[in-house]
Amino acid sequence: MMDWTSIIAEIGGGLPAVVIVALAWRDWINTKRIDAANEARLNDMRENSRELRAVSDNAAAAINGATATISELTRLLEDRRNV
């Protein structure tokens, strides 16, 4: 654990030193909070990316299936036309 009194004394003591230590402490807390929020957003983006990939893969599979069906129907119609 930090000894705040020693840190304040090292800075020179008095109100300015207390303010400097308080601002540094607050900045440290904010940095930890922002880092946690950023990590949460990154995890959200990773999850959204996985879900989007799954939707994209499903759409591609559906389009490929439809394309195969249309190709087969086209071939059958051409075969009938040639009879």
N, C-alpha and C positions, 0 to 999 in steps of 0.2 A: 504494500500500500504506500502511496506517495505521502510524503510529509509536506503538506502545503505551506506550513510556516517556514520551512527551510527554503523552499522554492521562492517564496515571496522575499525572504531575506537575501537570497542570492541575486535577485533582480534589483534590489536596492531598497526594498521595504516601502512602506507608505501606501497611500491610496492608489497611485499609479501602478504599483506592482500588483496590488490586489485586483485591480481592473484587468491588467494584462493576464493574470492567471485565470481569472473568471472567464475572460473572452476565449482564452486558449481551451479551457475545459469545455465551454459551450460549443466551440468549433469541433472539438473531438467528438462530443455527443452527436452533433448534427451530421458529422461525417459518417459515423457508425449508422445513424438512422437512414441517411441517403444511400449508403452502400447496401443496406438491407432492402430498401425499397427498389433499388436498381436490380438487385438479384431476383427479387420477386417478379419484376417486370420481365426480366430475361427468361425466367422460368415460364411465365405466361406466354411469351412469344414462342418459346420452344414447343410448348404444348399446342398452341394455335397452329404452328407450322406443321406439326405431326398430323393434326386434324385436317388441315388444308390439303396435305399430301394424300391422305386417305380419300378425301372427297375427289381430288384430282384423279387419283388412280381409278376410283369407281367410275368417274365420268369417262375417262379414256377407255376403260373396259366396255362400257355401254356403247360408246361411239364405235369402237372396233367391232362389237357384236352387230350393231346396226349396219355397219359398212359391209360386213360379211353377208348378212341377210340380203341386203340390197343387191350385192354382187351376184349372189345365187339366184335371186329373182330375175335379175337382168339376163343372166345366162339361160334360165328356163324360158323366158319370153323370146329370146333370140332363137332358141332351139325350136319352139313352137312355130315361129315365123318361118323357119327354114324347112318345115315339114310340108 
